[in-house]
Amino acid sequence: MLKITTIAVTILASILSTSHAAEVQVRGLDEELRQTMAALIKPRLEFIGKRPATEWRADDAAFFLHELLIKKGYSESVVNWELPGNDVILLRVDLGIRYVLGKISSVSNDPLSEKLIDEYFCEILTEGKLFRRKSAPYLEDYPTKGTANIANYLKSQGYWDAQVSVISIRKKTNGKVDIQLNIQRGNIHTILPPRFKGITTAQTAAIQQKVKPFIGKPATSEHISSLNNAVHQHYRDQGYQFAKLGVSSKNTTGIEITFDVDTGNLYRVRNVTVSGNEKTRNSRFNRYVDPLEGVTYLESDANEVAKKLLLTGAFKSVRMIPTRVNSEQLDLTLEVDEAKPRFVRAYGGVASFDGLVLGASYTNQNFLNKLQNFSARTEVSSRGLLGELSLTEPYFAGVPVSQTTKIYAIQRRFDGYKKSQTGLEASFTWKPTDSLTSRLYASLDYVTLDSSTLTPEELGPNDYLNTRVGFEQTLDMRNNVVLPTNGFHARGLLEYGAINGDASNSYFRTDLKASYRRQLKTKNTSRIALRFNAGAIYPSDSSDLPIDLRLFSGGANSVRSFGERELGPLSASRDPLGGEAYWNASAEYIYPFNDLFSGLVFYDTGSLFSDAGDFTFKNPSRSLGIGLHLDLPVGPARFEYGFNLNQKSGEPSGAFHFSIGAQF
C-alpha cells in the first residue's frame, strides 16, 4: 500500500492575489504520484483556483482528479471532497489497486505470433513512449481500441474481413490484467483489375499495362499504395504534372479500386532558373537544363537532370520545382544545395600479393567552379608505386557523356621482372541506364621492363610504346556494389593495340568477367555465388609479345589453389610466364554466422594457355577450399585456403590468400 501522507499544496495560485482564491489540498497520494497528478490537473483547475471554494467547484476538482487516476490505471480509485472552510477544497483519495496490461493472447488457431498480438494490441498506449509496455495501464475502454488496432493491422496485410473480439478479461490480485482474444483473419483478399473514370478507352488500355503487375497480388497497404503511386507516376510521365485522381475502393470477392481521373493540361516549359548556387557558375547548368526548355514538361526528364547533377558530387541536394504560369506553360526552378567539393582521403590495407598498401588522394568535385572533377592520387605498396592525375568533364560537348583525361606513372615489381610505365589516357563514359555503363578509351604508354632471372625470349620486348584503343561494356544488376548478396554483374572488353620499340607488333584482346549471386530462402540467409572469367590476346607475332601484355591466372580471384598469377607455364627460375588465353570458373556457398562473419566453401577450376589456339575446357586445374569473410563497410576482408585437387608435377598442394582493406 502506498504510504498515506497529508499533503497540502496549492495547485494553481491566482494570477492576482485575492482573498477569495480557493486552495486545493490533496490527501492519500505519495509524493511522486502527487507531483505527477498536480502537473496534470493544474491547467484544468485554473478556473477553480481563481474563485472561492464552493460545492460544485469541489465536485469538479474531485471529478478531474478521478479521471486522471483512471487513466493511470487506478480504475477502482475513489475521490471524495470536503469543504473545511477558509476557501479550502480538500480531496481525499483512496487509490485501490493499479491495474496494468498483462498477457495478451488468442484462443483461436491464428498464425499471428504472441509478440505481434501484444505489439498491436498495446500500440496505442505505448507508441510515442507514453507508457512502457510493462507499466501500460489497463483502461476499461481499451480492449475495444486494442482489438480494432489488431483488425486494422490484419486488413493492412490483405485480410479485409478480419474479425477480432475479446473472449475474457481476468484481473489478478497482483494488478495484472490478462486478456484473451478471438482472432479470425478470414481469407486474404487480392487486388482486382482497377476501374478508371474520366478517360478514353484508349487511355484506359494504356494505363492498364502499368497496373497489370499489381493485379492478383494480396491487397496489402503496401501493394495498394504502390498501385496508387504507379497510376500517379504514369500521368506525371505523360506530362500531366497536375493531374487529379480521386480514389475509392470496394470490397467484393477482392479489392476493386476506382480512379476518377482529371488529367488537366499538358504544359510546356517556358524558362528554367537556378537558385542556391553560390560558387558554381550559372553557365555550367545550361548544358543540363537547356533540353528541358520549350518542350512538354515530363517529370521523368526533370528528375534525370537532377540525378545527373547529383552524380557530379558537387551538390548535397537537387530539386526541380514546377510553377504554373498559365494554362499552357510553366517555369522550372532548379534548386541546388552545394556540397563541400574538396576532400582529402587516406587509405590502407594488406593483401597476400601486394603486401602492405598505403595511399592518399585529393579530390575536387567542382574544379574551378565548373562542375568538373579533379583528382590526384598516390599509392605505395611492397610491390611498387603509383601516381595519377585525372580530370573529368561530366557533360561533354553538350551530350550526357563524361570525358576523363588521365596521366599516370607506375613502378611495379612482379615475380621475375620489374616494370616502369608512364601514360596518358582519354576515355568517354556513357550510362544510358542505372545498370548499363559503356566506356570508350584510347591511351599511349611508354613501358620499360627489366629482369635478372628471365631470358630475353621469356621477357619479350623490354622498351616500347604501346598505343591502345578499346571498348568496355558493363552490366551491373547487383543489390549492393560493396557487399553484394544478390544480382548479376558482367564486364566485356574489346581492345586493339600496337607496340613500337625493341619490336613492332600489334594485338587484339578480348576479356569477359561475369558473376551471379543469389540469397537462398533460409533462416540464416545463406547464399551462393557463381563466377566465370575468360580472355584471350591475339598478337600478330607471338614471339614478340612483352610479358607485361600476356594474361595471367591463379590467385584470390581465380583458381585459389595457386598463388597470384602462378597458374600456367613457369620459367626455369620458377617465375610465371603468362599466356595468350585463360578461363576460370568458381562456385561458392556462403554461410553467415552473424552480421559480420561468414564462412564459405568454394570450388574453382580453370586453365591458362601459352597459345590462344590451344584454348580448351579439357583437363583444367581444380581447387576445393574454405574461407572466412569479415564484412567491412569498404568490402569483405577475405581469408581463404584452396586445396589443389589434381596436383601436377611442380605445382603447389594449395595456397592461402588474404586481403584486408581499411578506409580512413
Secondary structure per residue as TSV (DSSP state, phi and psi in degrees):
chain	resnum	aa	ss	phi	psi
A	1	M	-	360.0	147.9
A	2	L	-	-71.3	142.0
A	3	K	-	-70.2	121.9
A	4	I	-	-84.3	123.9
A	5	T	-	-129.6	152.2
A	6	T	E	-92.0	117.3
A	7	I	E	-122.4	122.5
A	8	A	-	-109.1	117.8
A	9	V	-	-142.3	140.6
A	10	T	-	-87.3	115.0
A	11	I	S	-69.6	-43.8
A	12	L	S	-150.1	116.0
A	13	A	-	-78.5	154.6
A	14	S	-	-69.1	141.4
A	15	I	S	-61.0	-39.4
A	16	L	S	-104.2	129.4
A	17	S	-	-70.5	115.2
A	18	T	-	-133.6	160.2
A	19	S	T	-82.9	-3.2
A	20	H	T	-108.7	14.3
A	21	A	-	-82.3	129.3
A	22	A	-	-75.6	144.6
A	23	E	E	-110.8	125.6
A	24	V	E	-100.5	124.7
A	25	Q	E	-117.6	144.2
A	26	V	E	-124.3	136.1
A	27	R	E	-128.7	144.2
A	28	G	S	108.6	4.5
A	29	L	-	-118.9	145.5
A	30	D	-	-75.8	171.1
A	31	E	H	-61.5	-44.3
A	32	E	H	-64.0	-47.4
A	33	L	H	-68.2	-34.9
A	34	R	H	-61.6	-44.1
A	35	Q	H	-65.2	-38.9
A	36	T	H	-62.9	-47.2
A	37	M	H	-65.6	-37.4
A	38	A	H	-62.6	-42.6
A	39	A	H	-65.5	-35.7
A	40	L	H	-78.2	-37.8
A	41	I	H	-86.2	-18.1
A	42	K	G	-53.9	-50.5
A	43	P	G	-62.6	-29.6
A	44	R	G	-79.2	-18.8
A	45	L	G	-101.4	11.6
A	46	E	H	-58.7	-42.5
A	47	F	H	-65.1	-41.8
A	48	I	H	-66.6	-41.8
A	49	G	H	-70.4	-8.7
A	50	K	T	-101.3	-0.7
A	51	R	S	-133.4	164.0
A	52	P	-	-61.7	154.9
A	53	A	-	-73.6	128.7
A	54	T	-	-134.9	169.0
A	55	E	H	-62.7	-43.8
A	56	W	H	-71.7	-29.2
A	57	R	H	-71.3	-37.3
A	58	A	H	-64.2	-39.4
A	59	D	H	-65.4	-39.7
A	60	D	H	-62.6	-43.8
A	61	A	H	-61.9	-42.9
A	62	A	H	-63.8	-39.9
A	63	F	H	-64.2	-46.3
A	64	F	H	-59.4	-46.6
A	65	L	H	-64.9	-41.3
A	66	H	H	-62.8	-40.9
A	67	E	H	-61.1	-41.0
A	68	L	H	-67.5	-38.9
A	69	L	H	-64.9	-39.0
A	70	I	H	-61.2	-42.4
A	71	K	H	-68.2	-18.6
A	72	K	T	-89.0	-2.6
A	73	G	T	107.7	-1.8
A	74	Y	-	-90.9	69.2
A	75	S	T	-70.2	-20.8
A	76	E	T	-101.7	11.9
A	77	S	-	-69.5	153.6
A	78	V	E	-128.9	132.0
A	79	V	E	-123.1	117.2
A	80	N	E	-110.5	154.0
A	81	W	E	-122.6	155.6
A	82	E	E	-139.8	157.5
A	83	L	E	-120.9	87.4
A	84	P	E	-74.9	-5.5
A	85	G	E	107.7	176.6
A	86	N	T	58.8	35.9
A	87	D	T	55.6	38.5
A	88	V	E	-108.9	131.9
A	89	I	E	-107.2	117.5
A	90	L	E	-104.9	122.3
A	91	L	E	-107.6	121.6
A	92	R	E	-105.8	127.4
A	93	V	E	-114.4	130.0
A	94	D	E	-113.0	103.4
A	95	L	-	-67.1	-44.5
A	96	G	-	73.0	-162.8
A	97	I	-	-82.8	139.2
A	98	R	-	-89.2	124.5
A	99	Y	-	-100.8	132.9
A	100	V	E	-124.9	157.3
A	101	L	E	-66.5	129.9
A	102	G	E	-100.9	-128.0
A	103	K	E	-82.7	129.8
A	104	I	E	-108.0	117.4
A	105	S	E	-136.4	169.5
A	106	S	E	-122.1	135.4
A	107	V	S	-85.6	-13.5
A	108	S	S	-85.9	159.2
A	109	N	-	-86.4	65.0
A	110	D	-	-101.3	137.2
A	111	P	-	-71.0	-3.5
A	112	L	-	-60.7	131.5
A	113	S	-	-71.1	156.8
A	114	E	H	-59.2	-34.6
A	115	K	H	-63.3	-44.6
A	116	L	H	-67.3	-41.1
A	117	I	H	-58.7	-47.3
A	118	D	H	-64.4	-42.5
A	119	E	H	-62.0	-47.6
A	120	Y	H	-80.4	-26.3
A	121	F	H	-67.8	-40.3
A	122	C	H	-93.7	0.4
A	123	E	H	-58.2	-41.6
A	124	I	H	-63.9	-34.1
A	125	L	H	-78.9	-36.7
A	126	T	H	-93.8	-19.3
A	127	E	G	-66.8	147.2
A	128	G	G	72.3	9.2
A	129	K	G	57.2	35.9
A	130	L	S	-63.9	-41.1
A	131	F	S	-139.8	147.6
A	132	R	-	-75.4	152.8
A	133	R	G	-57.6	-42.0
A	134	K	G	-66.7	-23.8
A	135	S	G	-113.9	15.7
A	136	A	-	-65.4	123.8
A	137	P	B	-73.0	150.7
A	138	Y	-	-88.4	123.1
A	139	L	-	-114.9	142.1
A	140	E	T	-58.9	-33.9
A	141	D	T	-92.8	0.7
A	142	Y	H	-73.8	-36.6
A	143	P	H	-51.8	-36.2
A	144	T	H	-63.5	-42.3
A	145	K	H	-70.0	-40.4
A	146	G	H	-64.8	-43.3
A	147	T	H	-66.2	-37.4
A	148	A	H	-64.2	-35.2
A	149	N	H	-68.4	-39.7
A	150	I	H	-64.0	-43.2
A	151	A	H	-61.1	-41.0
A	152	N	H	-64.6	-37.9
A	153	Y	H	-61.9	-45.5
A	154	L	H	-62.8	-38.7
A	155	K	H	-65.4	-35.6
A	156	S	H	-66.4	-20.8
A	157	Q	T	-93.4	4.8
A	158	G	T	104.9	-2.4
A	159	Y	-	-95.0	79.4
A	160	W	T	-74.5	-15.5
A	161	D	T	-102.0	17.4
A	162	A	-	-60.9	139.6
A	163	Q	E	-127.9	130.1
A	164	V	E	-130.7	126.7
A	165	S	E	-138.2	161.4
A	166	V	E	-90.4	129.5
A	167	I	E	-92.6	-46.6
A	168	S	E	-152.5	151.0
A	169	I	E	-127.7	118.4
A	170	R	E	-120.6	116.0
A	171	K	E	-90.8	128.2
A	172	K	-	-98.2	161.6
A	173	T	T	-67.4	-22.4
A	174	N	T	-83.2	3.2
A	175	G	S	95.3	-6.2
A	176	K	E	-85.1	144.6
A	177	V	E	-118.7	110.9
A	178	D	E	-89.7	136.1
A	179	I	E	-126.0	129.4
A	180	Q	E	-106.3	136.7
A	181	L	E	-117.9	159.8
A	182	N	E	-116.9	113.0
A	183	I	E	-111.1	117.8
A	184	Q	E	-119.5	107.2
A	185	R	-	-75.5	-37.7
A	186	G	-	77.1	-170.7
A	187	N	-	-83.1	149.8
A	188	I	-	-75.5	137.9
A	189	H	-	-94.6	148.6
A	190	T	B	-114.6	165.5
A	191	I	B	-82.8	122.4
A	192	L	-	-85.5	163.7
A	193	P	-	-55.9	125.3
A	194	P	-	-71.8	158.2
A	195	R	E	-106.8	149.6
A	196	F	E	-128.5	132.1
A	197	K	E	-116.3	148.7
A	198	G	S	89.9	3.7
A	199	I	S	-129.8	163.8
A	200	T	-	-76.3	168.1
A	201	T	H	-61.6	-40.1
A	202	A	H	-64.9	-41.4
A	203	Q	H	-66.9	-36.1
A	204	T	H	-63.7	-42.9
A	205	A	H	-61.3	-38.2
A	206	A	H	-66.4	-43.0
A	207	I	H	-77.6	-22.9
A	208	Q	H	-61.5	-30.5
A	209	Q	H	-66.2	-31.7
A	210	K	H	-72.9	-34.6
A	211	V	H	-93.1	-7.1
A	212	K	G	-54.5	-40.5
A	213	P	G	-62.0	-18.9
A	214	F	G	-91.5	-17.2
A	215	I	T	-69.1	130.2
A	216	G	T	91.0	-9.5
A	217	K	S	-76.8	154.9
A	218	P	B	-55.2	138.3
A	219	A	-	-81.0	60.7
A	220	T	-	-82.7	163.2
A	221	S	H	-58.9	-39.2
A	222	E	H	-63.6	-46.3
A	223	H	H	-68.6	-39.2
A	224	I	H	-66.6	-40.2
A	225	S	H	-64.1	-41.0
A	226	S	H	-65.4	-38.3
A	227	L	H	-62.5	-45.1
A	228	N	H	-61.0	-43.1
A	229	N	H	-65.0	-37.1
A	230	A	H	-64.8	-39.2
A	231	V	H	-67.2	-45.4
A	232	H	H	-59.5	-44.0
A	233	Q	H	-64.6	-36.0
A	234	H	H	-56.8	-45.9
A	235	Y	H	-73.2	-33.7
A	236	R	H	-65.4	-38.9
A	237	D	H	-66.2	-26.2
A	238	Q	T	-84.4	-4.5
A	239	G	T	101.5	-1.7
A	240	Y	-	-89.0	72.8
A	241	Q	T	-61.8	-32.4
A	242	F	T	-110.4	28.5
A	243	A	-	-62.4	143.5
A	244	K	E	-111.6	131.1
A	245	L	E	-124.7	117.4
A	246	G	E	-89.1	134.4
A	247	V	E	-123.8	130.6
A	248	S	E	-140.1	159.1
A	249	S	E	-135.0	155.3
A	250	K	E	-135.9	132.0
A	251	N	E	-97.3	105.5
A	252	T	S	-117.9	-117.2
A	253	T	S	-77.2	-9.9
A	254	G	S	-160.1	-164.8
A	255	I	E	-103.5	114.8
A	256	E	E	-104.2	120.4
A	257	I	E	-103.9	134.5
A	258	T	E	-113.7	128.1
A	259	F	E	-107.1	121.5
A	260	D	E	-98.5	107.9
A	261	V	E	-101.3	128.6
A	262	D	E	-123.2	96.7
A	263	T	-	-66.5	-30.3
A	264	G	-	74.3	-157.6
A	265	N	-	-102.8	159.9
A	266	L	-	-84.5	145.2
A	267	Y	-	-123.5	141.9
A	268	R	E	-99.7	145.7
A	269	V	E	-81.0	118.6
A	270	R	E	-81.9	-44.9
A	271	N	E	-155.3	148.2
A	272	V	E	-122.0	124.2
A	273	T	E	-117.6	156.2
A	274	V	E	-114.0	136.5
A	275	S	E	-136.0	154.1
A	276	G	S	95.3	-13.7
A	277	N	-	-83.7	123.3
A	278	E	S	-102.1	-30.2
A	279	K	S	-115.4	-39.8
A	280	T	S	-64.5	132.6
A	281	R	-	-66.8	137.3
A	282	N	T	-58.4	-37.5
A	283	S	H	-63.1	-23.7
A	284	R	H	-74.7	-14.2
A	285	F	H	-85.4	-19.2
A	286	N	H	-58.4	-41.9
A	287	R	H	-62.1	-25.1
A	288	Y	H	-84.8	-42.6
A	289	V	H	-96.3	-18.7
A	290	D	G	-55.7	-40.2
A	291	P	G	-64.0	-15.6
A	292	L	G	-81.5	-26.2
A	293	E	T	-76.5	139.3
A	294	G	T	82.0	1.5
A	295	V	S	-121.6	169.2
A	296	T	B	-61.6	132.5
A	297	Y	-	-72.8	125.2
A	298	L	-	-123.1	125.3
A	299	E	H	-60.3	-36.0
A	300	S	H	-62.3	-38.6
A	301	D	H	-67.4	-41.8
A	302	A	H	-64.4	-41.1
A	303	N	H	-65.0	-34.3
A	304	E	H	-66.1	-39.2
A	305	V	H	-62.5	-46.0
A	306	A	H	-60.4	-39.8
A	307	K	H	-64.4	-43.6
A	308	K	H	-62.5	-39.6
A	309	L	H	-66.7	-38.7
A	310	L	H	-63.1	-37.2
A	311	L	H	-67.2	-16.8
A	312	T	T	-67.4	-21.6
A	313	G	T	82.9	0.0
A	314	A	S	-86.5	-6.5
A	315	F	E	-132.4	144.4
A	316	K	E	-76.5	-39.6
A	317	S	E	-150.4	152.3
A	318	V	E	-139.8	128.5
A	319	R	E	-131.7	141.7
A	320	M	E	-105.6	119.8
A	321	I	E	-115.6	112.3
A	322	P	E	-85.8	141.6
A	323	T	E	-133.5	123.7
A	324	R	E	-68.7	132.0
A	325	V	-	-95.4	-46.8
A	326	N	S	-152.3	-164.1
A	327	S	S	-73.9	-6.0
A	328	E	S	-125.8	-16.8
A	329	Q	E	-128.8	154.5
A	330	L	E	-142.9	158.8
A	331	D	E	-107.4	149.8
A	332	L	E	-113.4	136.5
A	333	T	E	-112.3	119.9
A	334	L	E	-90.9	105.4
A	335	E	E	-101.1	118.5
A	336	V	E	-120.5	152.5
A	337	D	E	-125.0	108.9
A	338	E	E	-70.1	140.9
A	339	A	-	-95.2	167.8
A	340	K	-	-70.7	115.3
A	341	P	-	-81.4	-24.0
A	342	R	E	-106.9	135.5
A	343	F	E	-155.1	153.2
A	344	V	E	-114.6	138.3
A	345	R	E	-133.0	139.0
A	346	A	E	-117.7	146.5
A	347	Y	E	-146.2	162.8
A	348	G	E	-158.7	162.0
A	349	G	E	-174.2	-178.1
A	350	V	E	-147.8	142.1
A	351	A	E	-144.9	157.2
A	352	S	T	-66.1	-28.0
A	353	F	T	-94.6	-48.2
A	354	D	T	-84.1	-14.0
A	355	G	E	69.9	-144.7
A	356	L	E	-72.6	132.0
A	357	V	E	-123.8	125.6
A	358	L	E	-128.8	139.7
A	359	G	E	-151.5	163.7
A	360	A	E	-147.9	149.4
A	361	S	E	-144.6	153.4
A	362	Y	E	-122.9	133.5
A	363	T	E	-133.4	136.1
A	364	N	E	-126.1	110.1
A	365	Q	E	-87.3	0.6
A	366	N	E	-139.0	59.5
A	367	F	E	-63.6	127.1
A	368	L	T	57.2	23.9
A	369	N	T	59.2	29.9
A	370	K	T	-113.4	13.6
A	371	L	T	61.8	22.9
A	372	Q	E	-93.4	152.4
A	373	N	E	-109.4	116.6
A	374	F	E	-110.9	136.3
A	375	S	E	-141.6	147.3
A	376	A	E	-130.8	132.0
A	377	R	E	-138.9	142.2
A	378	T	E	-135.9	144.2
A	379	E	E	-145.6	139.8
A	380	V	E	-130.9	138.7
A	381	S	E	-140.0	177.4
A	382	S	T	-67.7	-9.8
A	383	R	T	-109.0	-1.8
A	384	G	E	157.9	-164.5
A	385	L	E	-129.0	152.7
A	386	L	E	-141.1	134.7
A	387	G	E	-132.2	139.0
A	388	E	E	-151.9	136.9
A	389	L	E	-124.5	137.3
A	390	S	E	-145.5	150.8
A	391	L	E	-135.6	125.8
A	392	T	E	-118.2	126.6
A	393	E	E	-99.3	110.8
A	394	P	S	-72.7	-15.9
A	395	Y	S	-136.6	85.6
A	396	F	G	-85.1	130.5
A	397	A	G	52.9	34.9
A	398	G	G	78.3	8.7
A	399	V	S	-121.8	153.5
A	400	P	S	-76.0	58.3
A	401	V	-	-126.4	128.5
A	402	S	E	-87.4	143.4
A	403	Q	E	-122.4	129.9
A	404	T	E	-123.1	130.9
A	405	T	E	-112.6	131.7
A	406	K	E	-138.5	136.5
A	407	I	E	-121.0	146.3
A	408	Y	E	-153.0	159.1
A	409	A	E	-140.0	132.8
A	410	I	E	-132.9	134.2
A	411	Q	E	-125.6	124.8
A	412	R	E	-146.7	141.6
A	413	R	E	-110.9	123.4
A	414	F	E	-109.5	170.4
A	415	D	T	-67.2	108.9
A	416	G	T	108.1	-20.9
A	417	Y	E	-159.0	163.8
A	418	K	E	-116.7	152.0
A	419	K	E	-133.9	135.3
A	420	S	E	-121.4	131.4
A	421	Q	E	-143.4	130.9
A	422	T	E	-124.6	145.6
A	423	G	E	-161.0	168.3
A	424	L	E	-133.5	132.6
A	425	E	E	-135.2	140.1
A	426	A	E	-122.2	132.6
A	427	S	E	-138.7	154.7
A	428	F	E	-126.3	127.8
A	429	T	E	-123.0	132.2
A	430	W	E	-127.1	130.7
A	431	K	-	-117.4	89.7
A	432	P	S	-68.0	-28.5
A	433	T	S	-139.2	173.6
A	434	D	S	-63.5	-29.1
A	435	S	S	-98.5	-14.7
A	436	L	E	-107.7	134.3
A	437	T	E	-136.2	126.8
A	438	S	E	-114.3	136.6
A	439	R	E	-136.3	127.4
A	440	L	E	-115.8	133.0
A	441	Y	E	-143.0	159.1
A	442	A	E	-143.7	141.7
A	443	S	E	-148.0	158.7
A	444	L	E	-131.2	121.9
A	445	D	E	-122.6	141.2
A	446	Y	E	-109.5	123.1
A	447	V	E	-126.5	134.8
A	448	T	E	-125.1	138.8
A	449	L	E	-122.1	147.8
A	450	D	E	-144.6	139.1
A	451	S	-	-148.6	140.8
A	452	S	S	-103.9	-4.0
A	453	T	S	-119.4	-26.0
A	454	L	S	-89.3	147.4
A	455	T	-	-76.2	160.7
A	456	P	H	-55.7	-36.0
A	457	E	H	-67.6	-38.8
A	458	E	H	-71.8	-36.2
A	459	L	H	-76.6	-36.8
A	460	G	-	79.1	-172.6
A	461	P	-	-53.6	135.4
A	462	N	-	-117.3	6.9
A	463	D	E	-151.3	103.7
A	464	Y	E	-157.0	159.9
A	465	L	E	-98.6	136.0
A	466	N	E	-121.1	116.2
A	467	T	E	-104.2	125.8
A	468	R	E	-130.4	145.1
A	469	V	E	-132.8	142.0
A	470	G	E	-156.2	165.2
A	471	F	E	-132.9	133.8
A	472	E	E	-128.3	130.8
A	473	Q	E	-122.0	128.6
A	474	T	E	-121.9	136.2
A	475	L	E	-121.0	115.7
A	476	D	E	-124.2	107.5
A	477	M	-	-117.8	23.4
A	478	R	-	-73.6	153.8
A	479	N	S	-80.5	-13.4
A	480	N	-	-157.1	132.6
A	481	V	S	-74.2	-37.4
A	482	V	S	-84.8	-47.7
A	483	L	S	-128.8	71.5
A	484	P	-	-73.3	143.6
A	485	T	-	-123.5	-16.0
A	486	N	S	-143.4	148.9
A	487	G	E	118.7	169.0
A	488	F	E	-112.2	144.1
A	489	H	E	-141.5	135.5
A	490	A	E	-147.3	146.1
A	491	R	E	-138.2	126.5
A	492	G	E	-116.7	141.9
A	493	L	E	-132.7	134.3
A	494	L	E	-126.6	128.5
A	495	E	E	-143.3	138.6
A	496	Y	E	-118.9	135.7
A	497	G	E	-141.1	158.0
A	498	A	E	-138.4	134.9
A	499	I	E	-113.4	145.0
A	500	N	E	-140.8	134.6
A	501	G	E	158.5	-118.0
A	502	D	S	-59.7	-25.4
A	503	A	S	-150.8	157.0
A	504	S	-	-109.5	131.0
A	505	N	E	-157.1	160.4
A	506	S	E	-137.1	161.5
A	507	Y	E	-154.4	160.4
A	508	F	E	-126.0	131.4
A	509	R	E	-126.4	141.1
A	510	T	E	-134.7	146.8
A	511	D	E	-151.2	142.1
A	512	L	E	-137.2	130.1
A	513	K	E	-130.5	126.9
A	514	A	E	-140.2	144.6
A	515	S	E	-145.9	153.7
A	516	Y	E	-142.0	132.4
A	517	R	E	-125.9	144.2
A	518	R	E	-147.0	130.4
A	519	Q	E	-84.7	129.4
A	520	L	-	-82.7	155.0
A	521	K	S	-85.0	70.5
A	522	T	S	-126.4	162.0
A	523	K	T	-63.1	-32.3
A	524	N	T	-91.6	8.7
A	525	T	-	50.9	40.4
A	526	S	-	-67.0	164.1
A	527	R	E	-151.2	165.2
A	528	I	E	-117.2	153.9
A	529	A	E	-137.5	130.1
A	530	L	E	-120.9	143.7
A	531	R	E	-143.8	141.8
A	532	F	E	-141.3	127.7
A	533	N	E	-127.8	142.5
A	534	A	E	-155.2	148.8
A	535	G	E	-163.8	161.8
A	536	A	E	-154.9	150.8
A	537	I	E	-126.6	133.5
A	538	Y	E	-118.5	94.3
A	539	P	E	-82.6	154.0
A	540	S	S	-69.8	-25.6
A	541	D	-	-141.5	105.6
A	542	S	G	-63.1	-28.2
A	543	S	G	-72.5	-18.5
A	544	D	G	-113.7	36.1
A	545	L	-	-98.6	115.9
A	546	P	-	-59.7	146.7
A	547	I	G	-60.0	-28.1
A	548	D	G	-69.7	-20.9
A	549	L	G	-95.6	-7.1
A	550	R	S	-73.8	163.7
A	551	L	B	-96.8	145.2
A	552	F	-	-127.5	159.1
A	553	S	B	-146.6	168.2
A	554	G	-	96.5	142.0
A	555	G	S	126.0	-168.8
A	556	A	T	-63.4	-26.8
A	557	N	T	-112.9	26.3
A	558	S	S	-143.7	-129.1
A	559	V	-	-89.0	111.2
A	560	R	T	-82.9	6.4
A	561	S	T	-87.1	-1.5
A	562	F	S	-116.6	153.8
A	563	G	-	-69.7	171.0
A	564	E	T	-59.6	123.8
A	565	R	T	69.9	11.7
A	566	E	-	-98.7	0.1
A	567	L	B	-81.5	133.3
A	568	G	S	113.3	-166.6
A	569	P	-	-65.3	144.4
A	570	L	B	-120.8	156.0
A	571	S	-	-79.8	176.9
A	572	A	T	-62.8	-24.8
A	573	S	T	-89.8	10.2
A	574	R	S	68.2	28.8
A	575	D	-	-99.7	144.5
A	576	P	B	-64.8	140.0
A	577	L	-	-107.3	-14.0
A	578	G	-	73.8	-173.8
A	579	G	B	-161.4	-170.3
A	580	E	S	-103.1	-7.9
A	581	A	E	-156.4	152.6
A	582	Y	E	-155.4	163.2
A	583	W	E	-154.5	151.1
A	584	N	E	-153.7	154.0
A	585	A	E	-142.4	150.1
A	586	S	E	-142.3	152.1
A	587	A	E	-135.7	133.0
A	588	E	E	-129.8	145.4
A	589	Y	E	-118.2	121.1
A	590	I	E	-111.7	129.6
A	591	Y	E	-120.2	110.4
A	592	P	E	-75.0	127.6
A	593	F	S	-81.5	-36.5
A	594	N	S	-160.0	-163.4
A	595	D	S	-69.5	-16.3
A	596	L	S	-107.6	-45.0
A	597	F	E	-104.8	140.0
A	598	S	E	-136.6	141.5
A	599	G	E	-102.3	155.3
A	600	L	E	-147.0	154.1
A	601	V	E	-121.6	134.7
A	602	F	E	-135.5	157.9
A	603	Y	E	-132.6	125.5
A	604	D	E	-119.9	151.1
A	605	T	E	-151.7	151.4
A	606	G	E	171.3	171.1
A	607	S	E	-146.4	156.7
A	608	L	E	-127.7	138.4
A	609	F	E	-123.3	132.8
A	610	S	S	-64.1	-36.0
A	611	D	S	-117.9	131.0
A	612	A	G	-61.5	-26.5
A	613	G	G	-69.2	-14.2
A	614	D	G	-89.8	5.5
A	615	F	-	-56.2	128.5
A	616	T	-	-158.2	158.9
A	617	F	S	-97.8	7.3
A	618	K	S	-83.2	145.3
A	619	N	S	50.5	54.6
A	620	P	-	-79.9	166.5
A	621	S	E	-75.0	145.4
A	622	R	E	-132.0	145.0
A	623	S	E	-139.0	140.9
A	624	L	E	-127.4	133.4
A	625	G	E	-154.2	177.1
A	626	I	E	-131.2	161.9
A	627	G	E	-160.9	169.8
A	628	L	E	-133.0	130.1
A	629	H	E	-116.5	138.6
A	630	L	E	-114.4	114.8
A	631	D	E	-80.0	111.8
A	632	L	E	-108.0	160.4
A	633	P	T	-58.4	-25.1
A	634	V	T	-94.4	1.9
A	635	G	E	128.0	171.4
A	636	P	E	-77.0	138.6
A	637	A	E	-87.0	125.3
A	638	R	E	-114.3	132.1
A	639	F	E	-127.5	111.9
A	640	E	E	-139.5	147.5
A	641	Y	E	-133.4	129.3
A	642	G	E	-112.7	132.7
A	643	F	E	-96.5	133.8
A	644	N	E	-77.4	114.2
A	645	L	T	-83.7	-22.9
A	646	N	T	-134.7	63.5
A	647	Q	-	-61.9	127.0
A	648	K	-	-100.9	168.9
A	649	S	T	-58.7	128.1
A	650	G	T	87.1	-5.7
A	651	E	-	-90.6	154.1
A	652	P	-	-73.6	156.1
A	653	S	S	-77.6	-17.3
A	654	G	E	176.0	177.2
A	655	A	E	-152.6	147.7
A	656	F	E	-105.7	139.2
A	657	H	E	-131.9	140.6
A	658	F	E	-149.5	151.4
A	659	S	E	-152.7	132.8
A	660	I	E	-132.2	125.7
A	661	G	E	-118.4	143.3
A	662	A	E	-139.1	135.3
A	663	Q	E	-115.7	129.3
A	664	F	-	-108.1	360.0
